[in-house]
Amino acid sequence: MESIANTINYLSLEGIPWVLLAWIGLIIFRPFATLVHEIGHLIPAVILTKKEVLIRVGQSGKSWQGKFRSILWEISFINGREGFTGYDKGSLSKLGLIVVISGGIISSLMMSIISGWQIFGNQFTTLAEVILVSWFCANSLVLIRSLLPVRLKPTATFPEGPPSDGLELKRIIFGKKI
């Protein structure tokens, strides 16, 4: 089988199409990586709370919407880097909040580890490897973005910018106001 590590020189004309394809894949996979991250919040939120839980990926409004038991969902490919999981925070203890917030970080970390392990541990065709690299990068970017204790880019829902998971964890653990 052909493999990137053995046959492609990215810094040549031969490598340019593969690098461009990897960038396109990163853009395409970003909403799906955000969905994986938000599902990481969703699962413990559904287990630990009694009320409905909302999961949203992408821009609110122009989205596919639905309901399954106590889960409301909205998915849009517009601004796919935006994600939100809404749940009854007031009903959770400090430990419960930490578990729900950490769930997204853990799911992004696990997806990055699994896809990275596949990339470096197996031989794939060049196309399959480029697709896996795009998936790895999309999940890794979501992971890094969620870990940094900062306010993210303002959105219509959060005009001041939503707090990252890292910033929320910092506030909960150290009692800092965000």
Sequence and secondary structure as in RCSB ss.txt:
>XXXX:A:sequence
MESIANTINYLSLEGIPWVLLAWIGLIIFRPFATLVHEIGHLIPAVILTKKEVLIRVGQSGKSWQGKFRSILWEI
SFINGREGFTGYDKGSLSKLGLIVVISGGIISSLMMSIISGWQIFGNQFTTLAEVILVSWFCANSLVLIRSLLPV
RLKPTATFPEGPPSDGLELKRIIFGKKI
>XXXX:A:secstr
   HHHH  TTSTTTHHHHHHHHHHHHHHHHHHHHHHHHHHHHHHHHH SS EEEEESSSSSSEEEEETTEEEEE
 STTTT EEEE  GGGS HHHHHHHHHHHHHHHHHHHHHHHHHHHHS   HHHHHHHHHHHHHHHHHHHHHHS S
B    SS TT  B HHHHHHHHHH    
